[in-house]
């Protein structure tokens, strides 16, 4: 139940902020540049939301590894994960 409540709050604030940002962009930019401004706005939003998330998630998964594969002195795949650290 706590996870569902948290997800509801995150989704609610996401939708509450997207329409005002769209309206502010359309009101502040001249008519001829509105489509370009919306494109730049969504590129920035997707870049800031899409790049750091998977990197941080992968780092957390790597930190929960107990036993790494050793291939000629290089670190390979993880053999065993610490389940409680993963969660």
SVG drawing of the C-alpha trace seen along z (x, -y; Angstrom):
<svg xmlns="http://www.w3.org/2000/svg" viewBox="-2 -36 47 53">
<polyline fill="none" stroke="black" stroke-width="0.4" points="0.0,0.0 2.9,-2.4 4.4,-1.8 1.0,-2.4 0.6,-5.7 4.1,-6.8 3.6,-6.0 0.3,-7.8 1.9,-11.0 4.7,-10.8 2.4,-10.4 0.1,-13.1 2.9,-15.7 4.2,-14.7 0.9,-15.5 0.3,-18.6 3.6,-20.1 3.5,-19.1 0.5,-21.2 1.7,-24.5 5.2,-24.0 3.6,-23.6 1.3,-26.7 4.3,-28.8 6.3,-27.8 3.5,-28.6 2.9,-32.0 6.6,-33.1 7.7,-32.1 6.8,-34.0 4.3,-32.3 6.9,-31.3 9.2,-29.6 6.6,-27.6 7.1,-24.2 10.9,-24.6 10.6,-25.6 8.4,-22.7 10.9,-20.3 13.8,-21.7 11.8,-21.5 10.9,-17.8 14.5,-17.0 15.7,-18.5 13.0,-16.7 13.7,-13.4 17.5,-13.8 17.4,-14.7 14.9,-11.9 16.3,-9.2 20.0,-9.3 20.8,-9.5 18.1,-7.0 19.5,-3.9 23.0,-4.8 22.0,-5.2 19.9,-2.0 22.9,0.0 25.2,-1.4 22.9,-0.3 22.7,3.2 26.5,3.4 26.9,2.4 24.7,5.4 27.0,7.9 28.8,10.4 30.8,12.4 32.2,11.1 33.4,13.2 37.2,12.8 38.3,12.9 42.0,12.6 42.2,10.0 39.2,8.0 35.9,7.8 33.2,9.7 29.5,10.4 28.1,10.8 27.6,14.4 25.8,13.8 23.7,10.8 22.9,9.9 19.1,10.0 18.4,7.7 20.9,5.1 19.2,5.4 15.8,4.6"/>
</svg>
